[in-house]
C-alpha cells in the first residue's frame, strides 16, 4: 500500500544589505568590514583570479590616501634596492 504524505518545510534565507545605502550587499570593505553594494564600493583592487579583489568604502579609501602614497614610495624604494643588490651579485 502506498500512502502520500505532504510535508511543508520552512526555509530561512539570510540576506546581507549594504551598511551605507540599504541595497543588497555584494561585498564588504576590506578595512572596516562594512557590507557594501556595488554602488557604494569606492575602489576595488582587481585580481586576476575568479574572486573579487579588495574592496574599500569611500570613507576608508579617502582616509588612506596619504598612507597609500607612502606605501607606493616604499615599494619603489624596495624595487630600487633589489635591483642594486642584483647588480652587485652579477658584478662579482
FENPEZI-V725240 format. One record per residue. N is the residue number from 1. RES is the residue in one small letter. PHI is phi as a letter, one per 20 degrees, with the letter a starting at -180 (999 if undefined). Layout:
BEGIN
((N;RES;PHI) (N;RES;PHI))
END
This chain:
BEGIN
((1;x;999) (2;x;d) (3;x;d) (4;x;e) (5;x;c) (6;x;d) (7;x;c) (8;x;d) (9;x;d) (10;x;e) (11;x;d) (12;x;d) (13;x;d) (14;x;d) (15;x;c) (16;x;e) (17;x;c) (18;x;f) (19;x;f) (20;x;e) (21;x;d) (22;x;n) (23;x;f) (24;x;f) (25;x;e) (26;x;d) (27;x;b) (28;x;b) (29;x;f) (30;x;f) (31;x;e) (32;x;d) (33;x;n) (34;x;f) (35;x;f) (36;x;c) (37;x;e) (38;x;f) (39;x;f) (40;x;e) (41;x;e) (42;x;f) (43;x;b) (44;x;c) (45;x;e) (46;x;f) (47;x;d) (48;x;e) (49;x;e) (50;x;e) (51;x;d) (52;x;f) (53;x;f) (54;x;f) (55;x;d) (56;x;c) (57;x;f) (58;x;g) (59;x;f) (60;x;f) (61;x;f) (62;x;f) (63;x;f) (64;x;e) (65;x;g) (66;x;f) (67;x;f) (68;x;f) (69;x;f) (70;x;f) (71;x;f) (72;x;f) (73;x;f) (74;x;f) (75;x;f) (76;x;f) (77;x;f) (78;x;f) (79;x;f) (80;x;f) (81;x;f) (82;x;f) (83;x;f) (84;x;f) (85;x;f) (86;x;g) (87;x;f) (88;x;f) (89;x;f) (90;x;f) (91;x;f) (92;x;d))
END
